[in-house]
Amino acid sequence: LINYLTYFIYKFFYFFKFWDLNFWSFKHNLVNFLIFIPLYSSIFYSLLKYKQFSYKGKKIINVCMSMIVSIAIFHTLTIIDYSFRFRLATYCPMYYLLVLNLNFLKNKIFRNSLK
């Protein structure tokens, strides 16, 4: 049971891996870093600043995070070999969170500039 749980956790986090130093070129890995670091940072930011969002924003975060986590858990529980194309279903909610966070930051900066 412990081995299966360890494998489950490893495979869950591996689902979000976006680089492969042995398989892809340096340029491809660099582009992935430039795209996914802001995307994943946005997800963590929305979780850290969750209480500061409006009720509608909180609902959006809940739905997006539920979709992302449920898709990741589904692929973690299956015996499907990992491929980056399976993460494609999570991009829409991830980018939606990115837009939500950028809008939140824009409004926050705009309010601070008016003071």
N, CA, C and O of each residue as an XYZ file, in Angstrom:
460
protein
N       0.822     -1.194      0.000
C       0.000      0.000      0.000
C       0.868      1.260      0.000
O       0.578      2.220     -0.714
N       1.929      1.251      0.802
C       2.823      2.408      0.851
C       3.521      2.599     -0.492
O       3.684      3.727     -0.956
N       3.931      1.499     -1.114
C       4.585      1.603     -2.421
C       3.636      2.159     -3.475
O       4.034      2.978     -4.304
N       2.383      1.714     -3.443
C       1.407      2.216     -4.401
C       1.134      3.695     -4.167
O       1.018      4.464     -5.121
N       1.030      4.097     -2.906
C       0.797      5.503     -2.582
C       1.983      6.362     -3.024
O       1.791      7.451     -3.566
N       3.182      5.888     -2.800
C       4.378      6.612     -3.246
C       4.394      6.745     -4.764
O       4.701      7.810     -5.301
N       4.063      5.656     -5.448
C       4.006      5.691     -6.904
C       2.914      6.638     -7.399
O       3.101      7.355     -8.382
N       1.771      6.633     -6.707
C       0.660      7.519     -7.063
C       1.091      8.985     -6.946
O       0.845      9.772     -7.861
N       1.722      9.356     -5.847
C       2.164     10.741     -5.635
C       3.212     11.125     -6.675
O       3.159     12.216     -7.244
N       4.158     10.231     -6.921
C       5.194     10.494     -7.921
C       4.571     10.711     -9.296
O       4.918     11.662     -9.996
N       3.658      9.835     -9.679
C       3.043      9.936    -11.000
C       2.144     11.175    -11.114
O       2.051     11.775    -12.184
N       1.482     11.558    -10.008
C       0.649     12.760    -10.003
C       1.497     14.001    -10.288
O       1.128     14.819    -11.130
N       2.618     14.147     -9.601
C       3.466     15.318     -9.832
C       4.187     15.235    -11.170
O       4.448     16.260    -11.800
N       4.507     14.038    -11.603
C       5.151     13.866    -12.893
C       4.227     14.253    -14.041
O       4.698     14.594    -15.126
N       2.931     14.204    -13.814
C       1.953     14.612    -14.823
C       2.175     16.066    -15.235
O       1.907     16.430    -16.380
N       2.659     16.896    -14.319
C       2.844     18.318    -14.582
C       4.269     18.669    -15.030
O       4.590     19.845    -15.204
N       5.105     17.677    -15.213
C       6.483     17.929    -15.667
C       6.453     18.424    -17.111
O       5.757     17.862    -17.956
N       7.205     19.469    -17.379
C       7.164     20.058    -18.717
C       8.530     20.104    -19.390
O       8.664     20.748    -20.431
N       9.515     19.470    -18.855
C      10.832     19.458    -19.474
C      11.328     18.023    -19.564
O      10.892     17.145    -18.819
N      12.234     17.812    -20.476
C      12.879     16.509    -20.600
C      14.262     16.762    -21.192
O      14.407     16.969    -22.396
N      15.249     16.744    -20.348
C      16.599     17.082    -20.777
C      17.206     16.022    -21.691
O      18.097     16.327    -22.484
N      16.739     14.795    -21.591
C      17.301     13.719    -22.413
C      16.631     13.591    -23.773
O      17.236     13.101    -24.726
N      15.385     14.030    -23.860
C      14.617     13.797    -25.077
C      14.514     15.032    -25.959
O      14.551     14.917    -27.184
N      14.384     16.217    -25.355
C      14.188     17.434    -26.122
C      15.461     18.273    -26.161
O      16.366     18.115    -25.342
N      15.494     19.162    -27.132
C      16.639     20.047    -27.269
C      16.586     21.144    -26.214
O      15.572     21.331    -25.542
N      17.685     21.857    -26.082
C      17.766     22.960    -25.127
C      16.742     24.037    -25.462
O      16.096     24.579    -24.565
N      16.591     24.349    -26.743
C      15.630     25.388    -27.153
C      14.198     24.991    -26.799
O      13.415     25.822    -26.338
N      13.865     23.741    -27.013
C      12.516     23.277    -26.702
C      12.262     23.354    -25.192
O      11.194     23.786    -24.758
N      13.240     22.939    -24.408
C      13.105     23.037    -22.954
C      13.022     24.484    -22.500
O      12.269     24.801    -21.579
N      13.776     25.354    -23.126
C      13.750     26.777    -22.769
C      12.376     27.386    -23.061
O      11.840     28.132    -22.242
N      11.819     27.073    -24.203
C      10.479     27.565    -24.533
C       9.459     27.036    -23.528
O       8.580     27.775    -23.086
N       9.574     25.773    -23.171
C       8.668     25.216    -22.171
C       8.805     25.940    -20.830
O       7.801     26.204    -20.169
N      10.018     26.259    -20.427
C      10.214     27.004    -19.185
C       9.580     28.384    -19.272
O       8.953     28.838    -18.315
N       9.735     29.052    -20.402
C       9.172     30.391    -20.554
C       7.649     30.376    -20.568
O       7.022     31.370    -20.202
N       7.056     29.289    -20.977
C       5.597     29.188    -21.017
C       5.033     28.669    -19.703
O       4.086     29.243    -19.165
N       5.603     27.597    -19.184
C       4.982     26.925    -18.049
C       5.326     27.516    -16.687
O       4.534     27.380    -15.755
N       6.455     28.155    -16.542
C       6.767     28.779    -15.243
C       5.742     29.865    -14.915
O       5.210     29.853    -13.805
N       5.432     30.805    -15.818
C       4.364     31.769    -15.488
C       3.000     31.106    -15.307
O       2.207     31.541    -14.472
N       2.724     30.071    -16.073
C       1.438     29.387    -15.973
C       1.287     28.709    -14.614
O       0.259     28.869    -13.955
N       2.286     27.963    -14.195
C       2.229     27.301    -12.890
C       2.318     28.312    -11.754
O       1.692     28.127    -10.711
N       3.087     29.375    -11.947
C       3.154     30.427    -10.921
C       1.794     31.068    -10.721
O       1.425     31.406     -9.596
N       1.052     31.237    -11.794
C      -0.285     31.805    -11.709
C      -1.212     30.911    -10.894
O      -2.032     31.402    -10.119
N      -1.081     29.611    -11.069
C      -1.914     28.680    -10.292
C      -1.581     28.798     -8.812
O      -2.484     28.869     -7.978
N      -0.300     28.819     -8.479
C       0.086     28.942     -7.075
C      -0.333     30.293     -6.506
O      -0.732     30.387     -5.346
N      -0.241     31.341     -7.329
C      -0.657     32.665     -6.874
C      -2.153     32.681     -6.554
O      -2.572     33.256     -5.549
N      -2.948     32.054     -7.406
C      -4.393     32.036     -7.153
C      -4.726     31.254     -5.890
O      -5.708     31.565     -5.217
N      -3.933     30.252     -5.560
C      -4.165     29.508     -4.323
C      -3.699     30.299     -3.098
O      -4.329     30.251     -2.042
N      -2.597     31.022     -3.250
C      -2.080     31.817     -2.121
C      -2.962     33.026     -1.819
O      -3.156     33.371     -0.654
N      -3.491     33.665     -2.842
C      -4.312     34.872     -2.680
C      -5.805     34.570     -2.790
O      -6.596     35.457     -3.113
N      -6.186     33.347     -2.527
C      -7.566     32.889     -2.713
C      -8.564     33.767     -1.957
O      -9.619     34.101     -2.497
N      -8.253     34.139     -0.736
C      -9.187     34.907      0.090
C      -9.417     36.322     -0.436
O     -10.431     36.939     -0.110
N      -8.503     36.842     -1.237
C      -8.629     38.203     -1.746
C      -9.486     38.289     -3.007
O      -9.849     39.386     -3.432
N      -9.806     37.163     -3.600
C     -10.624     37.170     -4.811
C     -12.095     37.374     -4.446
O     -12.519     37.111     -3.320
N     -12.844     37.843     -5.413
C     -14.284     38.001     -5.220
C     -14.943     36.624     -5.165
O     -14.300     35.604     -5.415
N     -16.221     36.611     -4.839
C     -16.957     35.346     -4.774
C     -16.934     34.645     -6.130
O     -16.738     33.432     -6.205
N     -17.135     35.410     -7.195
C     -17.109     34.840     -8.543
C     -15.721     34.301     -8.877
O     -15.590     33.232     -9.473
N     -14.690     35.045     -8.491
C     -13.314     34.596     -8.726
C     -13.000     33.314     -7.974
O     -12.314     32.434     -8.494
N     -13.504     33.211     -6.748
C     -13.294     31.988     -5.961
C     -13.980     30.795     -6.601
O     -13.435     29.691     -6.607
N     -15.180     31.012     -7.141
C     -15.879     29.926     -7.817
C     -15.106     29.475     -9.057
O     -15.010     28.279     -9.331
N     -14.562     30.422     -9.795
C     -13.780     30.093    -10.986
C     -12.534     29.301    -10.603
O     -12.194     28.309    -11.249
N     -11.859     29.748     -9.546
C     -10.662     29.036     -9.079
C     -11.031     27.616     -8.657
O     -10.323     26.666     -8.991
N     -12.131     27.469     -7.929
C     -12.550     26.133     -7.486
C     -12.833     25.210     -8.663
O     -12.402     24.057     -8.666
N     -13.555     25.710     -9.661
C     -13.883     24.880    -10.820
C     -12.613     24.524    -11.594
O     -12.419     23.367    -11.968
N     -11.760     25.499    -11.833
C     -10.531     25.241    -12.599
C      -9.617     24.265    -11.871
O      -9.081     23.342    -12.483
N      -9.438     24.463    -10.570
C      -8.570     23.566     -9.809
C      -9.175     22.166     -9.736
O      -8.449     21.173     -9.775
N     -10.486     22.084     -9.631
C     -11.139     20.763     -9.622
C     -10.906     20.040    -10.942
O     -10.637     18.838    -10.958
N     -11.009     20.768    -12.042
C     -10.772     20.159    -13.354
C      -9.327     19.705    -13.493
O      -9.065     18.586    -13.934
N      -8.386     20.573    -13.116
C      -6.968     20.246    -13.249
C      -6.614     19.030    -12.404
O      -5.977     18.094    -12.888
N      -7.023     19.047    -11.154
C      -6.682     17.944    -10.242
C      -7.388     16.657    -10.643
O      -6.788     15.583    -10.587
N      -8.648     16.746    -11.046
C      -9.359     15.513    -11.424
C      -8.764     14.884    -12.672
O      -8.670     13.659    -12.756
N      -8.362     15.687    -13.638
C      -7.720     15.143    -14.840
C      -6.387     14.512    -14.482
O      -6.048     13.440    -14.983
N      -5.628     15.177    -13.613
C      -4.329     14.628    -13.194
C      -4.513     13.325    -12.422
O      -3.762     12.371    -12.624
N      -5.506     13.283    -11.542
C      -5.752     12.055    -10.776
C      -6.219     10.932    -11.704
O      -5.799      9.785    -11.547
N      -7.073     11.250    -12.655
C      -7.524     10.234    -13.607
C      -6.342      9.589    -14.313
O      -6.269      8.364    -14.410
N      -5.426     10.396    -14.802
C      -4.276      9.838    -15.519
C      -3.280      9.189    -14.571
O      -2.503      8.327    -14.982
N      -3.295      9.593    -13.317
C      -2.436      8.943    -12.341
C      -2.952      7.544    -12.012
O      -2.164      6.615    -11.835
N      -4.253      7.397    -11.931
C      -4.847      6.102    -11.577
C      -4.847      5.108    -12.728
O      -4.880      3.899    -12.497
N      -4.810      5.590    -13.947
C      -4.816      4.678    -15.092
C      -3.415      4.157    -15.354
O      -2.433      4.672    -14.819
N      -3.341      3.145    -16.172
C      -2.048      2.537    -16.481
C      -1.536      3.060    -17.820
O      -0.646      2.468    -18.430
N      -2.101      4.156    -18.262
C      -1.691      4.749    -19.526
C      -0.260      5.250    -19.378
O       0.075      5.916    -18.398
N       0.574      4.929    -20.351
C       1.924      5.472    -20.330
C       1.850      6.979    -20.437
O       0.989      7.526    -21.125
N       2.756      7.637    -19.756
C       2.701      9.087    -19.718
C       3.105      9.681    -21.061
O       4.083      9.259    -21.677
N       2.355     10.640    -21.485
C       2.679     11.415    -22.664
C       2.198     12.834    -22.406
O       1.186     13.045    -21.737
N       2.917     13.787    -22.930
C       2.572     15.180    -22.658
C       1.236     15.579    -23.273
O       0.658     16.586    -22.863
N       0.740     14.842    -24.220
C      -0.541     15.185    -24.832
C      -1.706     14.992    -23.868
O      -2.759     15.601    -24.061
N      -1.552     14.168    -22.843
C      -2.623     13.977    -21.870
C      -2.839     15.218    -21.014
O      -3.919     15.404    -20.453
N      -1.842     16.048    -20.913
C      -1.950     17.282    -20.135
C      -2.719     18.355    -20.909
O      -3.068     19.390    -20.341
N      -2.978     18.130    -22.154
C      -3.668     19.102    -22.999
C      -5.019     19.505    -22.421
O      -5.412     20.664    -22.548
N      -5.733     18.590    -21.797
C      -7.050     18.892    -21.230
C      -6.965     19.867    -20.058
O      -7.961     20.502    -19.713
N      -5.804     19.991    -19.449
C      -5.658     20.908    -18.311
C      -5.257     22.315    -18.740
O      -5.299     23.237    -17.925
N      -4.871     22.499    -19.991
C      -4.402     23.817    -20.421
C      -5.491     24.882    -20.360
O      -5.224     26.015    -19.960
N      -6.711     24.534    -20.752
C      -7.786     25.517    -20.761
C      -8.034     26.089    -19.358
O      -8.046     27.311    -19.213
N      -8.232     25.264    -18.317
C      -8.409     25.857    -16.993
C      -7.159     26.554    -16.470
O      -7.264     27.520    -15.715
N      -5.978     26.078    -16.863
C      -4.744     26.752    -16.425
C      -4.657     28.158    -17.007
O      -4.352     29.116    -16.296
N      -4.925     28.271    -18.294
C      -4.870     29.592    -18.921
C      -6.012     30.486    -18.450
O      -5.858     31.706    -18.391
N      -7.139     29.901    -18.121
C      -8.239     30.689    -17.562
C      -7.820     31.282    -16.218
O      -8.116     32.441    -15.929
N      -7.126     30.481    -15.393
C      -6.611     31.004    -14.121
C      -5.562     32.088    -14.360
O      -5.501     33.065    -13.614
N      -4.747     31.923    -15.385
C      -3.746     32.939    -15.701
C      -4.414     34.264    -16.046
O      -3.992     35.313    -15.558
N      -5.444     34.230    -16.875
C      -6.164     35.445    -17.249
C      -6.859     36.053    -16.033
O      -6.852     37.272    -15.858
N      -7.453     35.216    -15.200
C      -8.099     35.696    -13.976
C      -7.086     36.396    -13.067
O      -7.381     37.455    -12.512
N      -5.912     35.820    -12.915
C      -4.882     36.421    -12.065
C      -4.327     37.707    -12.659
O      -4.071     38.668    -11.933
N      -4.142     37.731    -13.966
C      -3.660     38.964    -14.594
C      -4.675     40.087    -14.435
O      -4.301     41.236    -14.202
N      -5.953     39.760    -14.559
C      -7.005     40.751    -14.355
C      -7.018     41.218    -12.897
O      -7.169     42.409    -12.627
N      -6.860     40.282    -11.962
C      -6.805     40.616    -10.540
C      -5.632     41.549    -10.247
O      -5.786     42.538     -9.531
N      -4.459     41.234    -10.802
C      -3.277     42.082    -10.588
C      -3.446     43.449    -11.224
O      -3.042     44.461    -10.651
N      -4.043     43.479    -12.408
C      -4.280     44.763    -13.079
C      -5.180     45.649    -12.226
O      -4.893     46.831    -12.039
N      -6.262     45.086    -11.711
C      -7.178     45.855    -10.863
C      -6.503     46.296     -9.571
O      -6.736     47.404     -9.088
N      -5.676     45.434     -9.019
C      -4.963     45.769     -7.781
C      -3.975     46.913     -8.016
O      -3.888     47.835     -7.205
N      -3.243     46.855     -9.107
C      -2.284     47.918     -9.441
C      -3.023     49.213     -9.747
O      -2.590     50.290     -9.336
N      -4.143     49.112    -10.473
C      -4.929     50.298    -10.818
C      -5.468     50.965     -9.567
O      -5.446     52.192     -9.466
N      -5.960     50.172     -8.600
C      -6.476     50.751     -7.343
C      -5.357     51.415     -6.545
O      -5.566     52.461     -5.931
N      -4.162     50.806     -6.554
C      -3.043     51.405     -5.812
C      -2.550     52.684     -6.460
O      -2.065     53.581     -5.770
N      -2.667     52.782     -7.786
C      -2.200     53.989     -8.468
C      -3.160     55.162     -8.242
O      -2.766     56.320     -8.380
N      -4.407     54.870     -7.900
C      -5.377     55.935     -7.646
C      -5.244     56.522     -6.239
O      -5.741     57.617     -5.972
N      -4.586     55.808     -5.356
C      -4.433     56.297     -3.966
C      -3.404     57.366     -3.862
O      -3.155     57.880     -2.771
